[in-house]
Amino acid sequence: MPRERYSSIAPDEVEMWLGALISAAIDVRDKTLNLGRSAELLNEKMRESGIAFTKKRGRDGLSQLLALASDFVNYPDDHTATRRAELLAEWCRLWLQPDDWERVSAKIRKRRQRSKL
């Protein structure tokens, strides 16, 4: 069975991942994430399931990511580091396409290298 790609978010690196994801989602010049495309795919999946739903937009993904960051900062004792990593991984499962994941992972590898120097 292949390894789940989102399981590579280590609990002690949640802040690094949040920083990379928020930066990529907010900067209009950054082409790392395509939340609009992800929203289209989520809407398509929901339409196919036949379940009534509210149409998603790219900004919904950003809003959810910022809400996670807000919770982690304002209520640090509410979630363990492992749970924060799980919540962030779940956001990634919903909002990141495989090519988005590869680009974010590359940014994280660069940040890891810089932090070791």
N, C-alpha and C positions, 0 to 999 in steps of 0.2 A: 504494500500500500504506500503510495507516495506521501511524503511529508507535507503537512499543511503549511503553505507558505507564510501565513500570518502568525504562525507560532514562533517565528523568529524575533518577535518583539519581546526583548528581555525586560523583566520588571524594573531593573535599574536603569533602563534606557528610555523609559516612557517619556520623560521630558525632552530628550533629544528627538524622538519621533514626533512628538507634538510640535516642537519648534519647526521641524522640517515640513510637516504637513500643513501647518498654519501658514508658514511662509509661502509655500507653493500654492496654496489655495487663494491667498489674498493678492499676491503679486500678479498683476495682469500680464506682465512681460514674461513670467515664468510659465513654461509649457509642460511642467512636470505632471500636473493633474488636469483631467478633463472631467470635472464634476457634472457639467451639462450633459455630456454623453452618458455618464453613469446614471443620471436621472432618467434619461430616455430609456435606457435598458431596464431600469427598475420599473418604470411605468409599463413597458412592454410585457415584462414578466407578470406584473399584477393583472394586466388586461387579459392575458392568456389564462390566468388562474380562475378568472370569472368572479373574483372577490371585489366588492365595492371598495374603492380607495380614493384618496386625495392625491391628485397629480403632484409628483415631485419635480423640483427644479434644482439646478446646481447649487443655488444659494441655500437650499435646505440642508445639503451636505455640509456646507461651511457652517451654517448655524448649529448643526448638531455637534460638529467638531469643537466649535467655540464653547458650547454648553458643557461638553466633557472637560475641556481645559478649565473652565470656570469652576466646575465642581471639584476638580482635583486641587485647585489653588485655594478656594474658599472653604472647603471641607476636607482637609487633608487626612483627618482621622476616620472618615467614613468608609474608605476603601483601602485595602492592603495594596502594596505595590503589585502583587500578582493580579489582583482584581482590576487594577487600573490598566495593566497590560492586556488583560482579557477584554475589557471594555473598548480599548483602542483597537484591538485586533478585530472585534466585531464591527466597529465603524469601518475599518479597512475592507472587511469582507463585503459590506454593503456598497461602499462608495468607490473603491479602487478597482480599476480594470487591470488585468495582468501586466500590460505595458506601463501603466501608471505605477504599479507596485515595483517593477524593475527600476524605474527612474528614481523613485523615492529611496529604494534600497541602496542604489548607487550613492545618493547623497548621504545616507547614513554611514556607509562605509568610509566616505571621505571625512565625515565628522569624527568618526572613531579614530581614524589615522591622525587627524589634527590634535585630538585630545590626548593621544599617547606621546606626542612630541613634547 
